Amino acid sequence: MRYIAALLAAALLAGIPAGNAHAAESPGAGIGIRLADVPADVASARERSYVVEQVSPGESVERTVEVSNNSRATRTVKVYPGAADITGGEFTVADEGNDNDLAGWTSVQDTQLTLEPGAKKLVPVNVTVPADATEGERYGAVWAQVQDTESKSVQVSRVGVRLYISVGSGGIPVPDFSIASLAASRTAAGLPVVTAQVTNTGPLALDITGSIKLAGGPGGVSADPVPLAKAVTIAPGDEAEVRIELVESLPVGPWDATLSLHSGSAAHEISSTLTFPEAEPVPVEGGNALLAFLPIIIVLVIIAAGLLIGALRRKKDSRR
């Protein structure tokens, strides 16, 4: 019985798949870009997807991206650096031409590519930090962009690789964060949700990923961890909310909840006992109202018919 309950809970707690690791603004019309020169000993998924480097003032760093054409047509691809920032728990990118320091320090060897269907091209990327640059972290992206010239309106699509460049001398800064207490609530749609406030206490930006595990529920039910839907990006000194939505049919609890979060080498977890509020009844609207009361109406009609038949029989008997 407990085994069946555990399987049921696993189904109830099925999470939403994690988002794309790349800084993609919109579907790239069959164009792809990825970091190509990832050392084999790099274990962090973050550093395998993004350019994460510390560079001293006056120094430079070289990396390589791979641009690919996955469409069925020959494409002309523009490759260029762009600006980015971190706001509201998200890595936000700027429109082309709205540059920052990092975009100005970054250059690509090939600014325009002509790629046949299925073709790939390695593009070296150079970031040169001026000698008078102030310490601190900067954000940007290397973009691969295509323009659809066949449609009536101009459509531009681009995909990119994020840049996290920390300017400073000495040892590599150590990222860190703290997690505030867990909270259980419901969304406006009635879905149970677990939230926590995460504060970036280190000198580098964080891309927080992780999962929630619920155990010790009603009847001893437990389930596999449910992942965050997408990474939450937090700038140094800032805080952001981490939230994981679960399915509506999840029992209210109580549950033994453990939230495990990490970004690169920084990892923390927090545990708490959570009970979700009861879901509010969903009001019946419009034409569905009659359908909702149909069983009651049928019962009332049957009762009324029975009473009418009984009355008619009694009247018939009284005439005899």
Buried (B, 14 or more C-beta within 10 A) or exposed (E): EEEEBBEBBBEBBEBEEBEEBBBBBEEBBBBBBBBBEEEEEEEBBBBBBBBBBBBBBEBEBEBBBBBBBBBEEEBEBBBBBBBBBBEEBBBEBBEBEEBBBBBBBBBBEEEEBEBEEEBBBEBBBBBBBEEEBEEEBBBBBBBBBBBEEEEEEEEBBBBBBBBBBBBBEEEEBEBBBEBBEBBBEBEEEEBBBBBBBBBBBBBBBBBBBBBBBBBBBEEEBBBBBBBBBBBBBBBBEBBBEBBBBBEBEBBBBBBBBBBBBBBBEBEBBBEBEBEBEEBEEEEEEEEEEEEEEEEEEEEEEEEEEEEEEEEEEEEEEEEE
